[in-house]
Amino acid sequence: MNIRPFEQTDAVAVSELIRNTIRISNVKDYPIELMERLIESQTPQHVIERASWTHFYVVQQQKKIIGCGAIGPYWGKEDESSLFTIFVLPEYQGKGIGRAIIDTLENDIYFLRARRIEIPASITGVPFYLKMGYHFKDGISEPDNEHIIRMEKNR
């Protein structure tokens, strides 16, 4: 397993990774119609755009991209950051890859300079993020109007 910075040539593979993971893992926690709209938005161009303002990483096993994650500034702030686009292919979940992604992101300059890190988490991801030391922002454990649960870690 190798974790490395995203390259534009990874965009199609990362887009498919995200779409497949949503289709298999996230659909159990959300209405199918909502997930289909999300899947439609996860184009290679969307991935490239996200990577243009974050530090975006991919996890590669041999030549296959099996996971990804990004960290960037929280609304342009220098003392707050946010984690984004953390996905692991379903067949690789529970094997330490998500933890390796979090470890990589938590060693990135955007994490190291921040006093607070936020994650816009899916319902599906909440148990994992709790294990990684994140907690519910303002104690709110229910999804907001964007269907996400805001989690954070203070340093």
C-alpha positions, 0 to 999 in steps of 0.5 A, spaced: 500 500 500 502 506 498 499 513 499 501 519 495 499 526 492 493 526 487 495 527 480 490 529 475 491 522 471 487 519 477 481 523 477 477 518 473 479 512 478 478 516 484 471 518 481 469 511 480 472 509 487 467 515 490 461 513 486 462 505 488 463 506 495 457 511 495 453 506 492 455 500 496 456 503 503 453 509 504 446 507 500 444 503 507 444 510 511 440 514 506 435 514 501 437 512 494 435 518 490 439 522 495 445 518 493 444 517 486 444 525 486 451 525 490 453 520 485 452 524 479 456 530 482 462 526 483 465 527 476 472 526 475 472 534 474 469 535 481 475 531 483 480 535 480 476 541 482 477 539 490 484 537 489 486 544 486 484 547 493 486 541 498 492 537 499 488 530 496 491 524 497 490 517 494 491 510 496 494 505 491 495 498 492 499 495 486 496 500 480 489 500 483 487 506 487 483 503 493 482 510 497 482 517 498 482 523 502 483 530 502 485 536 507 484 543 506 483 550 509 476 551 513 473 557 509 480 560 508 482 560 515 489 559 517 488 556 524 482 551 522 482 546 517 477 541 514 477 533 512 474 532 505 472 526 500 475 520 505 473 514 501 475 507 501 473 501 497 468 497 500 472 491 499 478 494 503 474 497 509 476 495 516 483 493 514 487 499 516 486 503 510 482 509 513 486 509 519 492 510 514 489 516 510 487 519 517 494 519 519 496 522 513 492 527 513 493 529 520 501 529 518 499 534 513 501 542 514 493 544 514 492 539 520 499 541 523 497 549 523 490 548 525 487 549 532 481 545 530 479 540 524 472 539 522 469 533 518 462 534 514 461 526 516 456 522 512 452 518 517 456 512 515 462 515 517 461 517 524 463 510 527 470 511 524 471 518 525 469 517 533 474 511 533 479 516 530 478 521 536 473 526 532 467 528 536 460 531 534 460 539 533 456 542 538 454 536 541 449 535 535 449 528 532 443 528 527 444 530 520 443 537 518 439 540 512 445 538 507 444 530 510 451 531 514 453 530 521 459 536 523 464 533 527 471 536 529 477 535 533 480 540 537 488 541 538 
